[in-house]
Amino acid sequence: MKNLKLVFLLVLLTGFLSAQTKDREKPHPYVGAGYSLIIFTNSAVSDIYPVVNLNTSSFLSEINVSAGYKLNKNIALEFNPAFVFASSNNNKGFNFNDGVNNYYYLPNKATLFTLPLNMKMKIFPFAKPTFSFVNNIFLAIGGGPIFISEQYDNAVYESQNYNVGNVLKFDTYSNSFWRYNATISGGYDYAGAIGLGFEFTYRIVPLAIHGNQPLISSLASNFNSINLSVKASIGFW
């Protein structure tokens, strides 16, 4: 009798997993949201925006949302906007030549806002017709326009060999502009109607250097970053 019960349970479980697999193979939309830690790979940028800001006891992070469509078990298309709003205090400064003077600028407060508006294609290279953990492993490429805005409250000195008493002036500088960005990522996607996942992303953001404002986006060649994300989603079958 126990053996019959065991066989019966195995048949039910097999049928359930098979049904789940078939459901997941059907085209369906989904929505999601996530949270990312950001590590800028350009040292000049990370000096101003460190991933861990000890002065403010905060992390450099991004909130992202997604609306996608799973075409089949191997391919999904996704609209993936995100935003960063970060503020850092009393980190490292930088030299900036405005064409007349070469001063040292030390941000007392640096504010960053970014808004990438990306489309992404996910490929599930290991997807199988049967239920398996590897079905949800994906690789992805994406890209689109990105809005970047910075504002600094700078203390201005003649050189980086400064002390508090020889400040030339305090001034606020800002700049906003659109660029483009591309992403390469991999991770584990959501499973079931409600699920969790994670993603490792490298974002490429080239900059037009030699801007006319004493901001790090005027000096750095890129805003490239590594993003470590956790996500949740809801699928609609």
Protein Blocks (a to p, Z undefined) as FASTA:
>chain_A
ZZmmmmmmmmmmmmmmmmmmmmmmpgcddddddddddddfbfklmmmmcfbdfklopacd
dddddddddfblmbccdddddddddddehiacddddehlaccddddfbdcdddddddddd
dddfkbcfbdcfklmgccddddddddddddddddddfblbdcfklcfbdcdddddddddd
dddddddddedjbdcddddddddddddehiabdcfklmmmbfcdcddddddddddZZ
